[in-house]
Amino acid sequence: MQILNATRSTLLTVFLVINVTAVIAQETTDEPSPAPTPQASPTQAPTPAPTPKPKVVKVIGNVELDDVVEVNVENLGKWAETNDPDKLVPYIDGRAITGNYPEELHLEHGRVIYHLEITPGNKKVWTDLLGAPSGIRRDVALSVGLETGSAFDSVHHEGNPVVLKIISPVYGVVALLIIFVTLALLLWLVRKTNIIREPGPPPAPGKQRPYNLGRAQMAFWFFLIYASYISIWLITSALDTITASLLALMGISAGTALGEAMIDTGKDTAKTNQFQDLTAEKQALEQNVVETQSQVDTITAASSTATDQLNLDALNKQLLDSRTRVGQIDQQLRALSAQQSPNVSSGFLRDILSDSSGYSFHRFQIFAWTIVLGVIFLVSVYNNLTMPEFSPTLLGLMGLSAGTYIGFKFPEQK
């Protein structure tokens, strides 16, 4: 019994200890946990507002070389706070017109004013824009920007272009009238006068003398250079466009015509002198024939002696020789008269490519090289808006052809 009671007391004591321990743990759990100590967050700097991008919104004036144009750019003042607006250049079709800086700047109103002009630095760009024109104007995209950077956004892009005037309509009409009037006058003179024909009077009423190769070549280069000079000036306003090689080429054509004229004049002079000498000799022989015939008649009518007979034989031989020589002179005079009679034109190509012997290769050679250089000349002017610079080798080839032609003129009959 005592053992049972002791056991019960021990179990009760253990139970009470367990309950007290549970209560204490519950109270400890229910106590609020201390709040974490707040830590100061680092201070963040305010983000600056982005600078608005400039944009071309309007173009005022004619986009034309050697003219003034105004470009309106929004947000230009803000952009200029961190950039140099004095270095802005126009961009046409995405190509910077380098060196073409603003004439005036109005940053508060976003206005940039340019005088569009050619400089050594942007000549190639203008040549690309204006060369090989298909009309007097073309559509282009236009903007501005730094020449070392890129163009601003623009409302005048490929879908909304502006008009670039290649040729001013008024000046273009005037220049074309001048060129066409000059061409019409030159063609009229070619057909109706001796401006590029052999000199001298007409061979017959209603007939014309043959065309002259040297003079035709001079006329060809004259009009080609004349029309090209006006065209280049009309588009680029350039005045100093005649190159040194072009002067050399003009000198070759002028020298060809001058040398040909000197040779022909020398031939005419020689033939005239020969004709005069033969005529004078014929007159002297005819006078001698008359006198000799008179002496023969006198001796024949008188009483003949041995001496008279010898004189008569000598006079008859002299008379025969004189009459034979007169006949020879007559033949030479007829041949000279035939040579000196003016020739009649057989058509332009036949006249310049042939002589009295027919078609000649030396004539065809200079004609062919003139056409080739003329085509090269026109292509260069049309595409590059400049007179071509022929190489010394090519000029030497042209000079060689001209020299060959002149050399063959000496034995050539007119």
Buried (B, 14 or more C-beta within 10 A) or exposed (E): EEEEEEEEEEEEEEEEEEEEEEEEEEEEEEEEEEEEEEEEEEEEEEEEEEEEEBBBBBBEEBBBBEBBBBBBBBBBBBBBEEBEBEEBBBBBBEBBBBBBBBBEBBBEEBBBBBEBBBEEEBBEBBBBBBBEBEEBBBEBBBBBBBBEEEBBBBBBBEEEBBBBBBBBEEEBEEBBEEBEEBEEEBEEEBEEEBBBBBEBEEBEEEEBBBBBBBBBBBBBBBBBBBBBBBBBBBBBEBEEBEBEBBEBBBEBBBBBBEBBBEBBEEBBEEBEEEBEEBEEBBEEBBEBBEEBBEBBEEBEEEEEEEEBEEBBEEBBEBBEBBBEBBEEBEEBBEEBEEBEEBBEBEEBEEBBBBBEEEEBEBBBBBBEBBEEBBEEBBEBBEEBBBBBEBEEEBBEBBBBBBBBBBEBBEEBEB
